Amino acid sequence: MTAHTQVPLGEICKINPRAQRHGYASDTLVSFVPMAAVDERLGAIAIREDRSIADVSKGYTPFQDGDVLFAKITPCMENGKAAIARDLTNGMGSGSTEFYVLRPDGKVLGEYIYHFVRQPQFRETAKRNFTGTAGQQRVPKSFMEEVLIPLPPLDDQQRIVGILNRAAKIERMRTRARELMGEFISALFVRMFGRQDQVGVRYPCRPLREVAEIRSGVTKGRKIEPANAIEVPYLRVANVQDGYLSLDEIKTIIIRRGEERKYALAQGDLVMTEGGDPDKLGRAAIWNGELDYCAHQNHVFRVRPDTEVVLTDYLRAVAGSVYGKAYFLSVAKRTTGIASVNKTQLGDFPIPVPPMALQALYSKIVVTADDIASVSETAAREVAAVNASLMNRLLEAVE
């Protein structure tokens, strides 16, 4: 690919320009966009509300239609929180002071800048230039002003943006397809076993400990003699999502030799989180042997069902139902912003036990749906790899 002139980003766009709101009444409405309103997966403003100019005149970052918002603070920056401001109320917005606002001049397209700052290699470079203390690290403005960006002619920029927009659209469609599949499975569960808030009424219940073996996992930071230590991959809370596993990043942990079997996951195990943030309470997913060996940490319970009584797919659905979530919230230990359940409370979870034939039919349909989702995920990974390659070649990512 032909190399293009590289210029400092600060030469082709204004960074955090001043608000242009002279002449507007103080009660004029503008879009308000806090950090949480930007969806890092979609790279877009997912939620917004209207506030008056008077309400956001101090303590917030102003922007306007066409500006690029880029999160400068950890971990939002690493997660890819960035968006193009579009369709703002009265063409104006205000948001978190942790956004950099990048306003392109006539030499560069806003969408071109957006794709440039969204690419993983750019974010890795920005991370290496963090300043500040742990937990409050930020990308300095000097880095944003001085970082070099390839600057092809506007026609070439438009072509590059078009290619990358199509790749992003495929990813959005895949995400929506997964959401629709989840809605289908939830509706199927209700059809077969009753409303989720009443699933514990239709069939007799047994405590989870009577229908499954429950084990806690390995504790991080144990002191183990090097000669007796081995390093193995393990599941963290972050890997266990609500109904599925996120395995993009698998970390390792040190265990003692001879503990491999104690902490090993087996195909068909249900893994459940003990808590943390309330949304992590009792999250459940199925381990399908994605790795030859994998352990689990102590904040992730391994639940191995007696498949003559309950099937894993059914058990996962019960844990994720309104009925299951209500139970976990009712027994959880709570501190400020944190909720958790222990092994005893998990073992007491009353599991409705419908006829095995009904569970088996449900499981068969779910497995088919999972196979379809697996094909979609494989395609998504291929699209992501192609997208990354396109970004590297078309945008000539910074080193």
C-alpha positions in Angstrom: 0.0 0.0 0.0 1.3 3.5 -0.8 2.6 5.3 2.3 0.9 8.5 3.1 2.2 11.6 4.8 2.0 11.3 8.6 1.0 14.4 10.6 0.4 15.1 14.2 -3.2 14.6 15.2 -3.3 18.0 16.8 -2.5 19.7 13.4 -5.7 18.3 11.7 -8.2 18.5 14.5 -8.9 20.6 17.5 -8.7 18.8 20.8 -11.2 19.8 23.4 -12.3 23.0 21.5 -14.2 25.6 23.4 -18.0 25.5 23.4 -19.7 27.6 20.6 -22.9 28.4 22.5 -23.1 32.2 22.4 -26.5 33.5 21.6 -28.3 30.4 22.9 -30.8 30.8 25.8 -29.8 29.1 29.0 -32.8 26.8 28.8 -31.8 25.5 25.3 -31.6 21.7 25.4 -28.5 19.8 24.5 -27.7 16.0 24.5 -26.1 14.8 27.7 -23.6 11.9 27.3 -22.0 10.5 30.5 -19.2 7.9 30.0 -21.6 5.0 30.7 -23.7 6.1 27.7 -21.0 5.1 25.2 -21.2 1.4 24.2 -17.6 0.2 23.8 -18.7 -2.8 21.8 -20.6 -0.8 19.2 -18.4 2.3 19.4 -21.5 4.5 19.6 -23.6 6.7 21.9 -26.2 4.1 23.1 -28.1 6.3 25.6 -28.6 10.0 25.9 -30.8 12.4 27.6 -31.6 16.1 27.2 -30.4 18.8 29.6 -30.4 22.6 29.5 -27.3 24.5 28.6 -27.5 26.0 32.1 -27.3 22.5 33.7 -24.2 21.5 31.8 -22.3 24.8 31.5 -19.8 23.8 34.2 -18.2 20.5 35.0 -18.8 18.9 31.7 -17.1 18.7 28.3 -18.9 20.4 25.4 -19.1 19.0 21.9 -21.2 19.3 18.7 -22.4 17.1 15.8 -19.5 15.6 13.9 -17.0 15.6 16.8 -15.3 12.4 17.9 -15.5 11.4 21.6 -12.5 9.4 22.9 -12.3 8.2 26.5 -8.9 9.1 28.0 -9.2 7.3 31.4 -8.4 3.7 32.3 -10.1 1.2 31.8 -12.6 3.0 29.4 -9.9 3.8 26.9 -8.6 0.3 26.7 -12.1 -1.0 26.3 -12.6 1.1 23.2 -15.1 3.8 24.4 -15.2 6.1 21.5 -18.1 7.5 19.4 -19.0 10.0 16.7 -21.4 12.6 18.0 -24.5 12.5 15.7 -28.0 13.7 15.8 -27.4 15.8 19.0 -30.3 17.9 20.3 -29.9 21.3 18.7 -26.6 20.0 17.3 -24.9 20.3 20.7 -23.9 18.0 23.5 -22.1 17.8 26.9 -20.5 14.9 28.6 -17.9 13.4 30.9 -14.7 15.4 31.4 -12.9 12.1 30.8 -13.6 12.4 27.1 -11.3 14.0 24.6 -13.3 15.9 21.9 -11.6 15.6 18.5 -13.0 18.1 16.0 -11.7 17.5 12.5 -10.7 20.3 10.1 -11.3 20.3 6.4 -8.3 18.0 5.7 -9.6 14.9 7.5 -12.9 13.1 8.0 -14.3 12.6 11.5 -15.0 8.9 10.7 -11.4 8.5 9.6 -10.2 9.8 13.0 -12.8 7.7 14.8 -11.5 4.4 13.1 -7.9 5.5 13.8 -8.4 6.0 17.5 -10.6 2.8 17.8 -7.9 0.5 16.5 -6.3 -1.8 19.1 -2.7 -0.8 18.2 -3.5 2.9 18.8 -5.0 2.1 22.2 -2.0 0.0 23.1 0.3 2.9 22.2 -1.9 5.3 24.2 -1.8 3.0 27.2 2.0 3.0 27.1 1.9 6.8 27.4 -0.5 6.8 30.4 0.2 9.3 33.2 -1.2 9.4 36.7 -1.6 6.8 39.5 -3.1 3.3 39.4 -6.8 3.4 38.7 -6.7 7.0 37.7 -4.4 6.8 34.7 -5.1 8.9 31.6 -3.9 9.5 28.1 -2.2 12.9 28.3 -3.3 15.7 26.0 0.3 16.1 24.7 0.2 12.5 23.4 -3.1 13.1 21.5 -1.7 16.3 20.0 1.6 14.8 18.9 0.7 11.3 17.8 1.2 10.8 14.1 -1.7 9.8 11.9 -1.5 8.9 8.2 -3.2 11.5 6.1 -4.3 10.3 2.6 -6.4 12.5 0.3 -10.0 12.9 1.3 -11.2 10.5 -1.5 -8.9 7.8 -0.1 -10.1 8.5 3.4 -13.7 8.0 2.3 -12.9 4.7 0.7 -11.1 3.5 3.8 -14.0 4.6 6.0 -16.5 2.8 3.7 -14.6 -0.5 4.1 -14.3 -0.2 7.8 -17.9 0.9 8.3 -19.1 -2.3 6.4 -17.0 -4.5 8.7 -18.4 -2.7 11.8 -21.9 -3.2 10.5 -21.3 -7.0 10.3 -20.2 -7.0 13.9 -23.3 -5.1 15.0 -25.5 -7.6 13.1 -23.8 -10.5 14.8 -24.3 -8.9 18.2 -28.0 -8.4 17.5 -28.3 -12.0 16.3 -26.9 -13.2 19.6 -29.4 -11.0 21.5 -32.3 -12.4 19.4 -31.1 -16.0 20.1 -31.1 -15.3 23.8 -34.6 -13.9 23.6 -35.7 -17.1 21.7 -34.2 -19.4 24.4 -35.9 -17.4 27.2 -39.2 -17.6 25.5 -38.8 -21.3 24.9 -38.0 -21.8 28.6 -41.3 -20.0 29.6 -43.2 -22.1 27.0 -41.9 -25.4 28.4 -41.6 -24.7 32.1 -43.9 -21.8 32.9 -43.3 -18.1 33.6 -39.9 -17.6 35.0 -41.1 -15.9 38.1 -43.2 -19.0 38.9 -40.9 -21.8 37.7 -40.5 -22.9 41.3 -44.3 -23.5 41.7 -45.1 -25.9 38.9 -42.6 -28.7 39.8 -41.3 -30.1 43.1 -38.0 -28.5 44.2 -34.8 -30.0 45.5 -31.7 -28.1 46.9 -29.0 -27.7 44.3 -26.5 -29.6 46.5 -28.8 -32.7 46.2 -28.8 -32.6 42.4 -25.2 -31.4 41.7 -21.7 -31.4 43.1 -20.6 -27.9 44.0 -16.9 -26.9 44.4 -15.1 -23.7 45.0 -12.0 -22.9 43.0 -8.4 -22.1 43.6 -7.5 -19.0 45.6 -5.1 -16.5 44.0 -1.9 -15.5 45.7 -1.2 -18.7 47.7 2.4 -19.3 48.7 3.6 -22.4 46.9 7.1 -23.8 46.7 8.4 -23.3 43.2 9.4 -27.0 43.0 5.9 -28.0 43.8 4.1 -25.4 41.6 2.6 -25.6 38.1 1.0 -22.9 36.0 -2.4 -23.6 34.5 -5.1 -21.6 32.6 -8.2 -20.7 34.7 -11.6 -19.1 34.5 -12.1 -15.8 36.2 -15.3 -14.0 37.0 -14.8 -11.8 33.9 -14.9 -15.0 31.7 -18.3 -16.0 33.0 -21.1 -13.9 31.4 -24.8 -14.3 31.8 -25.5 -17.5 29.8 -22.2 -17.7 27.9 -18.4 -17.7 28.3 -16.2 -14.9 27.2 -12.8 -16.5 26.4 -11.0 -13.8 24.5 -8.5 -13.6 27.4 -7.6 -16.6 29.5 -5.1 -16.0 32.3 -3.0 -18.5 34.2 -2.6 -19.2 37.9 -0.2 -21.2 40.0 -1.5 -24.4 41.7 0.3 -27.3 43.5 1.2 -30.4 41.7 -1.5 -33.0 42.4 -4.3 -30.4 42.5 -5.0 -30.5 38.8 -8.0 -32.9 39.2 -9.4 -30.9 42.2 -9.8 -27.7 40.3 -10.3 -29.1 36.8 -13.4 -28.2 34.7 -15.1 -31.0 32.8 -17.3 -30.8 29.7 -20.8 -30.1 30.8 -19.9 -28.4 34.1 -21.9 -25.3 35.0 -19.7 -22.4 36.2 -21.4 -19.8 38.4 -20.1 -16.6 39.8 -20.3 -15.8 43.5 -20.9 -12.1 42.9 -19.1 -8.8 42.9 -21.2 -6.1 41.2 -24.9 -7.0 41.6 -25.0 -7.9 37.9 -22.3 -10.6 38.4 -24.3 -12.3 41.1 -25.1 -15.9 40.2 -24.2 -15.6 36.5 -24.0 -19.1 35.0 -22.5 -20.6 31.8 -21.6 -24.0 30.6 -18.1 -25.2 30.1 -17.9 -27.3 26.9 -14.2 -28.3 27.0 -13.0 -25.3 25.1 -9.4 -26.0 26.5 -7.7 -29.4 27.1 -7.3 -28.3 30.8 -8.8 -25.3 32.7 -9.1 -24.6 36.4 -11.4 -22.1 38.0 -10.8 -19.5 40.7 -12.5 -19.4 44.1 -14.9 -16.7 43.0 -16.3 -19.1 40.3 -18.2 -22.2 41.6 -18.0 -25.4 39.6 -21.5 -27.1 39.6 -21.4 -30.6 38.2 -25.1 -31.8 37.9 -26.3 -35.3 38.4 -27.6 -35.7 34.8 -30.0 -38.5 35.8 -31.9 -35.8 37.7 -31.2 -32.4 36.0 -29.5 -31.6 32.7 -26.9 -28.8 32.5 -28.8 -26.7 29.9 -31.9 -26.7 32.1 -29.9 -25.9 35.2 -28.3 -22.9 33.5 -31.7 -21.6 32.4 -33.1 -21.9 36.0 -30.1 -20.0 37.4 -30.5 -17.3 34.8 -34.3 -17.0 35.2 -36.2 -14.3 37.1 -36.8 -17.1 39.7 -33.1 -17.8 40.0 -32.0 -14.1 40.1 -34.6 -13.4 42.7 -33.3 -16.2 44.9 -29.6 -15.0 44.7 -30.6 -11.4 45.5 -32.7 -12.5 48.5 -29.8 -14.5 50.2 -26.8 -12.4 49.0 -24.5 -10.7 51.5 -24.4 -7.1 50.6 -22.0 -4.2 51.1 -21.7 -1.0 49.2 -22.1 -1.8 45.5 -21.2 -5.5 46.1 -23.4 -8.6 46.5 -22.2 -12.2 46.9 -23.4 -15.7 47.8 -21.3 -18.4 49.5 -21.2 -22.2 48.8 -23.9 -22.9 51.4 -26.3 -20.4 50.0 -25.7 -21.7 46.5 -26.3 -25.3 47.7 -29.6 -24.3 49.3 -30.9 -22.9 45.9 -34.2 -24.8 45.4 -34.2 -26.3 41.9 -37.6 -27.2 40.3 -37.2 -30.7 38.8 -39.5 -31.3 35.8 -39.7 -34.7 34.0 -36.4 -35.7 32.3 -38.1 -36.0 28.9 -39.1 -32.3 29.1 -35.6 -31.3 30.1 -34.1 -33.4 27.3 -36.3 -31.8 24.7 -35.3 -28.4 25.9 -31.6 -29.4 26.0 -31.8 -30.6 22.4 -33.2 -27.3 21.1 -30.7 -25.3 23.1 -27.8 -27.4 21.8 -29.0 -26.7 18.2 -29.3 -23.0 19.0 -25.8 -23.0 20.5 -24.4 -24.7 17.4 -25.9 -21.9 15.3 -24.4 -19.3 17.7 -21.0 -21.1 17.5 -21.0 -20.7 13.8 -21.9 -17.1 14.2 -19.1 -16.6 16.8 -16.5 -18.2 14.5 -17.6 -16.0 11.7 -17.4 -13.0 14.0 -13.8 -13.9 15.0 -12.9 -14.1 11.3 -14.5 -10.7 10.7 -12.7 -9.2 13.7 -9.4 -10.6 12.3 -10.1 -9.2 8.8 -11.1 -5.9 10.4 -7.9 -5.7 12.4 -5.9 -6.4 9.3 -7.8 -3.8 7.4 -7.1 -1.2 10.1 -3.4 -2.1 10.1 -3.1 -1.9 6.3 -5.5 1.0 5.6 -4.7 3.2 8.6 -1.0 2.2 9.0 -1.3 1.9 12.7 1.2 3.7 14.9 4.0 1.7 16.6 
